[in-house]
């Protein structure tokens, strides 16, 4: 089992000779921040480019116009969270709780990933209670396979026990020093009960910290055929 960072400030990527592109996919605004917010901070602080790819804008029905979408408070919250994390927001055109996984959607999602050309892709664990989480896990896996496995693929957890189940980490990232910024980014999603959900996620971070001998950590499962050595 790999521990990605042995102590605060020690990075497996310190000798990385080039700027990495990191793509963190989530079912809804807030998911990447809760599951990977500390890791996102670690990447950004090392000078790497990070984008958060949301499967939807938190809308139960797709907006009829760009103006209607822009008025959605969850879009504003996501943009604010990305500003805090110093990441870029990207929105795929699906709808909350109505995720579709078919040939057209596979192609659509792959095109987004291909345009980003990431070195690392993070996505939801496929054994999650929310169907949108399961959907983006399948869309991400298909994109990775169709793009010849040329980037690293990692799975992350959210609200373990309440949402994510049967998660067995292979890697950890120390987020002890990044926790305050992660918390602020998660609380940017003010419409989504952050007092409840951040407390759940922080319990996970503390537990993963115990496992990996840090104050707090985020845990990931790397696809066995994925490149290694790209966690911060």
Beta strands, then each sheet from edge to edge (+ up, - down):
strand 1: 21-26
strand 2: 49-56
strand 3: 88-94
strand 4: 120-124
strand 5: 152-156
strand 6: 171-174
strand 7: 217-222
sheet 1: 3+ 2+ 1+ 4+ 5+ 7- 6+
end
